[in-house]
Amino acid sequence: MRALLAFDKFKDSLTAPAACAAAARALRESHPDWTLDLCPLADGGEGFCEILTQAAAGTVETHTVTGPRSASTAATLGFVSLEKIPVAARALLEIEEPKSKIPNPTVAIIEMASASGLALLNPSDRDPWQTHTGGTGELIRLAASRGVTAILLGVGGSATHDLGLGALATIGLEFLTAEGERVSPPLPARWPAIVRISGSLPPGLPPIRIACDVTNPLTGPRGAAATYGPQKGLRPADLAQLDAESGRLARLLCTHCGRPDSTMETPGAGAAGGIAFGLMTAARARLLPGFELVDAWLDIARRLAAADLVITGEGRFDNSSLQGKGPGAVAARALALGKKVHVFAGRASVARPPAQLILHSITPDNVPLDQALREAAGNLTAAVRAAL
């Protein structure tokens, strides 16, 4: 029996690799003769760097950078050889061949969540007026200093709404007051003082690709502040002001970089508090379909075809999951191939599930959420052991 274990993270509890490992422990105890294919999933947020780097036999480094509220934090940075990336994923990256022959073209992988992520802050410290992306910019600058061919940035799980200005300030732009004083870092709380932008990004900055499945524009009723601001601590009374200031700063950046204001309306410009907009405008970054890239990078189609049994899951699995990405997409594709699929989640509930889709809620009844989060690894192992 060959089993594919393709888990995403259990939010605030288990990383995707840890979830795969917990399920594998139970299966190795009860089925030592089975072949287990562990395939942790990534959505651009936590785990993106580690999962993609390890899948391509690269190296992961840890660096101290500036966190979202300026305290130091440890962040990951991955380096993979371009030739180790599956052909389909390389095609999505659309990396041009270097003009001069480079012995070993390398792609750097940056996970915004590890430098500027919401999970780095206590709930009481979450405030989009006071957070910035300087640490993500430090990782971009470090990757560029290594002479990489391209940078791949995953932008899920951000704590920020600074349009990426913090990152751009780290790389070379300056945000100035009417008196010519530099505003650093350019927090949204300090935006009213900014009237001018100067400086430029280094000419040798590698091309940046942003893995993103968000289609929101930068501003407006579907914009970054309206859609994602509340989960980052934005008060309803402040929405209009933050959205208006976002538009003003965005227009300043477009003017400075010679880009049309319509860049703000690009689908995905609102991703991760607008860092997608900032990097598209100033660094000519390109957006890539995140799940499609991860799917190709992890070679999920081949691994599904080879599996006799598919085991997947995440923190919560419901009807919307089967129309989404990650475990839901894996389950839907496995079912289309006629595979039996077991889904393990903190809470799993699908109305009229297909016969081959077997759902398991791993959290015992009447267990408080904080306890369930602490005990998720043990609960997952026990649930897999009981079911299989």
VEXDREN-2710 file (C-alpha; in Angstrom, 1 decimal):
% VEXDREN-2710
k/r/px/py/pz
1/MET/0.0/0.0/0.0
2/ARG/1.3/3.4/-1.0
3/ALA/-0.2/6.3/1.0
4/LEU/0.2/10.0/0.1
5/LEU/0.1/12.2/3.2
6/ALA/-0.6/15.8/2.0
7/PHE/-1.5/18.0/5.0
8/ASP/-1.7/21.7/5.2
9/LYS/-1.0/23.6/8.4
10/PHE/-3.5/23.5/11.4
11/LYS/-3.6/27.2/12.1
12/ASP/-2.0/28.3/15.4
13/SER/-1.3/24.6/16.2
14/LEU/0.6/22.4/13.7
15/THR/2.8/23.2/10.7
16/ALA/2.2/21.2/7.5
17/PRO/5.4/19.1/8.0
18/ALA/4.4/18.5/11.6
19/ALA/0.9/17.3/10.6
20/CYS/2.4/14.9/8.1
21/ALA/4.8/13.6/10.6
22/ALA/2.1/13.1/13.2
23/ALA/-0.1/11.1/10.8
24/ALA/3.0/9.1/9.6
25/ARG/3.8/8.1/13.2
26/ALA/0.5/6.3/13.6
27/LEU/0.7/4.6/10.2
28/ARG/4.3/3.3/10.8
29/GLU/3.1/1.7/14.0
30/SER/0.2/-0.1/12.5
31/HIS/1.4/-0.6/8.9
32/PRO/5.2/-0.9/8.9
33/ASP/5.0/-2.4/5.4
34/TRP/3.3/0.6/3.8
35/THR/5.2/3.1/1.7
36/LEU/4.5/6.6/2.9
37/ASP/4.9/9.7/0.7
38/LEU/4.9/12.8/2.9
39/CYS/3.9/15.9/1.0
40/PRO/3.4/19.0/3.2
41/LEU/1.4/21.6/1.4
42/ALA/2.1/25.4/1.3
43/ASP/-0.2/28.3/0.5
44/GLY/2.4/31.1/0.5
45/GLY/2.2/31.6/4.2
46/GLU/3.9/29.8/7.1
47/GLY/6.0/26.9/5.9
48/PHE/6.3/28.2/2.3
49/CYS/10.1/28.6/2.4
50/GLU/10.9/25.4/4.2
51/ILE/8.5/23.2/2.2
52/LEU/9.5/24.4/-1.3
53/THR/13.2/24.6/-0.5
54/GLN/13.4/21.1/0.9
55/ALA/11.3/19.7/-2.0
56/ALA/13.9/21.1/-4.4
57/ALA/16.9/19.8/-2.3
58/GLY/17.9/23.3/-1.4
59/THR/19.2/24.9/1.7
60/VAL/17.3/26.9/4.3
61/GLU/19.1/29.6/6.3
62/THR/17.9/31.5/9.4
63/HIS/18.6/35.2/9.7
64/THR/17.8/37.9/12.2
65/VAL/15.7/40.6/10.7
66/THR/13.4/43.4/11.8
67/GLY/9.9/42.1/12.6
68/PRO/6.6/43.8/11.9
69/ARG/6.8/46.0/15.0
70/SER/10.5/46.5/14.7
71/ALA/11.6/43.9/17.3
72/SER/14.2/41.5/16.0
73/THR/12.9/38.1/14.8
74/ALA/14.4/35.0/13.2
75/ALA/13.3/34.5/9.6
76/THR/14.0/31.8/7.0
77/LEU/15.6/32.3/3.6
78/GLY/15.8/29.4/1.1
79/PHE/18.2/28.8/-1.9
80/VAL/17.5/26.3/-4.6
81/SER/19.2/25.4/-7.8
82/LEU/17.1/26.4/-10.8
83/GLU/17.7/23.0/-12.4
84/LYS/16.3/21.2/-9.3
85/ILE/12.9/22.9/-9.7
86/PRO/10.4/20.8/-11.7
87/VAL/10.0/21.9/-15.3
88/ALA/6.4/22.9/-14.9
89/ALA/7.2/25.1/-12.0
90/ARG/10.1/26.7/-13.8
91/ALA/7.8/27.5/-16.7
92/LEU/5.4/29.3/-14.3
93/LEU/8.3/31.3/-12.8
94/GLU/9.1/32.7/-16.3
95/ILE/12.7/33.4/-15.5
96/GLU/14.7/34.7/-18.4
97/GLU/18.0/33.1/-19.2
98/PRO/20.9/35.2/-17.7
99/LYS/22.7/37.2/-20.4
100/SER/26.0/35.9/-19.0
101/LYS/26.5/32.3/-18.2
102/ILE/26.0/31.6/-14.5
103/PRO/27.5/28.2/-13.3
104/ASN/24.6/27.4/-11.0
105/PRO/21.5/29.7/-11.4
106/THR/19.8/29.9/-8.0
107/VAL/16.3/31.0/-6.9
108/ALA/15.9/32.5/-3.4
109/ILE/12.7/31.7/-1.6
110/ILE/11.3/34.2/0.9
111/GLU/8.4/33.7/3.2
112/MET/6.9/37.0/4.2
113/ALA/5.2/35.3/7.2
114/SER/8.5/34.6/8.9
115/ALA/9.7/38.2/8.8
116/SER/6.5/40.3/8.7
117/GLY/3.8/37.8/9.8
118/LEU/0.7/38.1/11.9
119/ALA/1.7/35.0/13.9
120/LEU/4.8/36.9/15.2
121/LEU/2.6/39.3/17.2
122/ASN/0.4/38.8/20.2
123/PRO/-3.3/39.7/19.5
124/SER/-2.9/42.9/21.5
125/ASP/0.0/44.0/19.3
126/ARG/-1.8/43.5/16.0
127/ASP/-2.3/47.0/14.5
128/PRO/-1.9/47.7/10.7
129/TRP/-1.1/51.4/11.5
130/GLN/2.0/50.3/13.5
131/THR/3.4/47.4/11.4
132/HIS/5.8/47.4/8.5
133/THR/7.5/45.1/6.0
134/GLY/11.1/46.2/6.7
135/GLY/12.2/42.6/7.6
136/THR/10.9/41.2/4.3
137/GLY/12.9/43.9/2.5
138/GLU/16.0/42.9/4.5
139/LEU/15.5/39.3/3.2
140/ILE/15.1/40.6/-0.4
141/ARG/18.3/42.7/0.0
142/LEU/20.2/39.7/1.4
143/ALA/19.1/37.4/-1.4
144/ALA/20.1/40.0/-4.0
145/SER/23.6/40.2/-2.4
146/ARG/24.1/36.5/-3.1
147/GLY/23.7/37.0/-6.8
148/VAL/20.6/34.9/-7.2
149/THR/18.9/34.6/-10.6
150/ALA/15.4/35.3/-9.2
151/ILE/13.5/35.7/-5.9
152/LEU/10.2/33.9/-5.2
153/LEU/8.2/35.5/-2.4
154/GLY/5.2/33.9/-0.6
155/VAL/3.0/36.6/0.9
156/GLY/0.4/34.7/3.0
157/GLY/-0.1/35.4/6.7
158/SER/1.2/39.0/6.8
159/ALA/0.7/41.4/9.7
160/THR/1.1/44.5/7.6
161/HIS/-0.7/47.1/5.5
162/ASP/2.1/49.3/4.4
163/LEU/1.9/48.7/0.6
164/GLY/5.4/47.2/0.9
165/LEU/6.9/50.6/1.6
166/GLY/8.9/49.3/4.6
167/ALA/10.5/46.7/2.3
168/LEU/11.1/49.3/-0.4
169/ALA/12.7/51.7/2.1
170/THR/15.1/48.9/3.1
171/ILE/16.0/48.3/-0.6
172/GLY/16.6/51.9/-1.6
173/LEU/13.6/54.3/-1.6
174/GLU/13.2/57.2/0.7
175/PHE/9.9/58.6/2.0
176/LEU/10.2/62.3/2.9
177/THR/8.3/65.0/4.7
178/ALA/7.7/68.5/3.3
179/GLU/10.9/69.6/5.1
180/GLY/12.9/66.8/3.5
181/GLU/13.2/64.6/6.6
182/ARG/13.2/60.9/6.0
183/VAL/10.3/58.9/7.5
184/SER/11.7/55.6/8.6
185/PRO/10.2/53.1/8.8
186/PRO/7.3/54.4/6.7
187/LEU/4.5/53.1/9.0
188/PRO/0.9/53.9/8.0
189/ALA/0.7/55.9/11.2
190/ARG/3.3/58.2/9.8
191/TRP/1.9/58.4/6.3
192/PRO/0.3/61.8/6.7
193/ALA/3.7/63.3/7.0
194/ILE/5.0/61.8/3.7
195/VAL/4.7/64.1/0.7
196/ARG/7.5/63.0/-1.5
197/ILE/9.4/59.9/-2.5
198/SER/13.0/59.8/-3.7
199/GLY/15.7/57.2/-4.4
200/SER/15.7/54.1/-6.5
201/LEU/16.2/50.4/-6.2
202/PRO/19.6/48.9/-7.1
203/PRO/19.9/48.2/-10.8
204/GLY/21.0/44.6/-10.2
205/LEU/17.9/43.6/-8.2
206/PRO/16.9/40.1/-9.3
207/PRO/13.4/39.7/-10.8
208/ILE/10.8/39.1/-8.1
209/ARG/8.0/36.6/-8.5
210/ILE/5.1/36.7/-5.9
211/ALA/3.1/33.6/-5.3
212/CYS/-0.4/34.8/-4.7
213/ASP/-4.0/33.5/-5.1
214/VAL/-5.6/36.7/-3.9
215/THR/-7.4/38.8/-6.5
216/ASN/-8.2/41.9/-4.5
217/PRO/-7.3/45.3/-5.8
218/LEU/-5.4/47.7/-3.5
219/THR/-8.2/50.0/-2.4
220/GLY/-12.0/50.2/-2.3
221/PRO/-14.7/47.8/-0.9
222/ARG/-12.8/44.7/-2.1
223/GLY/-9.4/46.3/-1.3
224/ALA/-6.7/45.2/1.2
225/ALA/-7.9/47.3/4.1
226/ALA/-11.6/46.4/3.8
227/THR/-10.9/42.7/3.2
228/TYR/-7.9/41.9/5.4
229/GLY/-7.5/44.9/7.8
230/PRO/-9.9/43.6/10.5
231/GLN/-7.9/40.4/11.0
232/LYS/-4.8/42.5/11.4
233/GLY/-6.3/44.6/14.1
234/LEU/-7.9/47.4/12.1
235/ARG/-10.8/49.1/13.9
236/PRO/-14.0/49.6/11.7
237/ALA/-13.9/53.3/12.4
238/ASP/-10.4/53.6/10.9
239/LEU/-11.1/51.8/7.6
240/ALA/-12.0/54.9/5.5
241/GLN/-8.9/56.8/6.7
242/LEU/-6.5/53.9/6.0
243/ASP/-8.0/53.2/2.6
244/ALA/-7.8/56.9/1.6
245/GLU/-4.2/57.2/2.8
246/SER/-3.4/53.9/1.0
247/GLY/-4.6/55.4/-2.2
248/ARG/-2.7/58.7/-1.7
249/LEU/0.6/56.9/-1.0
250/ALA/0.0/54.5/-3.9
251/ARG/-0.4/57.4/-6.3
252/LEU/2.8/59.0/-5.0
253/LEU/4.7/55.7/-5.6
254/CYS/3.2/55.3/-9.1
255/THR/4.3/58.9/-10.0
256/HIS/7.8/58.3/-8.6
257/CYS/8.2/55.0/-10.5
258/GLY/6.6/56.1/-13.7
259/ARG/3.7/53.7/-13.4
260/PRO/0.0/54.3/-14.1
261/ASP/-2.3/54.7/-11.1
262/SER/-4.3/51.9/-12.6
263/THR/-1.7/49.5/-11.2
264/MET/-3.7/49.8/-8.0
265/GLU/-6.6/48.0/-9.7
266/THR/-4.5/45.0/-10.8
267/PRO/-6.0/41.8/-9.5
268/GLY/-3.8/40.8/-6.5
269/ALA/-2.4/44.3/-5.9
270/GLY/-4.0/44.2/-2.5
271/ALA/-2.3/41.0/-1.4
272/ALA/-0.6/41.0/2.0
273/GLY/-1.4/44.6/2.8
274/GLY/-0.5/45.8/-0.6
275/ILE/3.1/44.6/-0.7
276/ALA/2.2/43.0/-4.1
277/PHE/1.3/46.5/-5.4
278/GLY/4.5/48.0/-4.0
279/LEU/6.8/45.5/-5.5
280/MET/5.0/45.4/-8.8
281/THR/5.2/49.2/-9.0
282/ALA/8.8/49.8/-7.9
283/ALA/10.5/46.5/-8.7
284/ARG/8.4/45.3/-11.6
285/ALA/7.6/42.1/-9.7
286/ARG/5.1/39.6/-11.3
287/LEU/2.3/37.8/-9.6
288/LEU/2.1/34.0/-10.1
289/PRO/-0.9/31.7/-9.3
290/GLY/0.2/30.4/-5.9
291/PHE/-1.4/27.1/-5.6
292/GLU/-0.7/26.2/-9.3
293/LEU/3.0/26.9/-8.6
294/VAL/3.1/24.9/-5.4
295/ASP/1.2/22.1/-7.2
296/ALA/3.8/22.0/-10.0
297/TRP/6.7/22.4/-7.6
298/LEU/5.7/19.5/-5.4
299/ASP/4.7/17.4/-8.4
300/ILE/1.4/16.6/-6.8
301/ALA/-0.2/15.1/-10.0
302/ARG/2.4/12.4/-10.2
303/ARG/2.3/11.6/-6.5
304/LEU/-1.5/11.4/-6.6
305/ALA/-1.4/9.0/-9.5
306/ALA/1.1/6.8/-7.7
307/ALA/-0.9/6.6/-4.4
308/ASP/-3.3/3.8/-3.4
309/LEU/-4.7/6.0/-0.6
310/VAL/-4.7/9.7/0.0
311/ILE/-4.7/11.2/3.5
312/THR/-5.0/15.0/3.8
313/GLY/-6.3/17.6/6.2
314/GLU/-6.0/21.0/7.9
315/GLY/-7.4/22.9/10.8
316/ARG/-11.0/23.1/9.4
317/PHE/-12.5/21.3/6.4
318/ASP/-16.0/22.0/5.1
319/ASN/-17.9/22.3/1.9
320/SER/-16.0/25.4/0.8
321/SER/-12.7/23.4/1.1
322/LEU/-13.7/21.2/-1.9
323/GLN/-14.0/24.4/-4.0
324/GLY/-10.8/25.9/-2.7
325/LYS/-7.1/25.0/-2.7
326/GLY/-4.7/23.0/-0.6
327/PRO/-6.3/19.9/1.0
328/GLY/-9.6/20.4/-0.7
329/ALA/-8.0/20.5/-4.1
330/VAL/-5.9/17.5/-3.3
331/ALA/-9.0/15.6/-2.1
332/ALA/-11.1/16.6/-5.2
333/ARG/-8.4/15.5/-7.6
334/ALA/-7.8/12.2/-5.8
335/LEU/-11.6/11.5/-5.9
336/ALA/-11.6/12.2/-9.6
337/LEU/-8.9/9.6/-10.0
338/GLY/-11.0/7.0/-8.1
339/LYS/-8.8/7.1/-5.0
340/LYS/-10.1/6.7/-1.4
341/VAL/-9.5/9.9/0.6
342/HIS/-9.3/10.3/4.3
343/VAL/-9.5/13.9/5.6
344/PHE/-8.4/14.7/9.2
345/ALA/-9.2/18.1/10.5
346/GLY/-9.8/19.8/13.8
347/ARG/-13.4/20.1/12.6
348/ALA/-14.5/18.3/9.5
349/SER/-18.0/18.6/8.1
350/VAL/-19.2/18.3/4.4
351/ALA/-22.8/18.0/3.4
352/ARG/-23.4/14.8/1.4
353/PRO/-19.7/13.9/1.0
354/PRO/-18.8/11.5/-1.9
355/ALA/-18.6/7.9/-0.9
356/GLN/-14.9/7.8/-1.3
357/LEU/-14.4/10.8/0.9
358/ILE/-14.1/9.8/4.6
359/LEU/-14.1/12.7/7.1
360/HIS/-12.5/12.6/10.6
361/SER/-12.8/15.4/13.2
362/ILE/-9.8/14.9/15.4
363/THR/-10.8/17.1/18.4
364/PRO/-12.8/15.3/21.1
365/ASP/-16.2/16.7/22.0
366/ASN/-16.3/19.5/24.6
367/VAL/-12.6/20.3/24.5
368/PRO/-11.9/24.0/24.7
369/LEU/-10.2/25.6/21.7
370/ASP/-6.9/26.4/23.5
371/GLN/-6.6/22.8/24.7
372/ALA/-7.4/21.5/21.2
373/LEU/-4.7/23.6/19.7
374/ARG/-2.1/22.4/22.3
375/GLU/-3.0/18.8/21.8
376/ALA/-3.5/18.7/18.0
377/ALA/-0.5/16.6/17.3
378/GLY/-1.5/13.9/19.7
379/ASN/-5.1/14.1/18.6
380/LEU/-4.2/13.7/15.0
381/THR/-2.0/10.7/15.6
382/ALA/-4.7/9.1/17.7
383/ALA/-7.4/9.8/15.0
384/VAL/-5.2/8.3/12.2
385/ARG/-4.4/5.3/14.4
386/ALA/-8.1/4.7/15.1
387/ALA/-9.3/5.1/11.6
388/LEU/-6.6/3.2/9.7
END
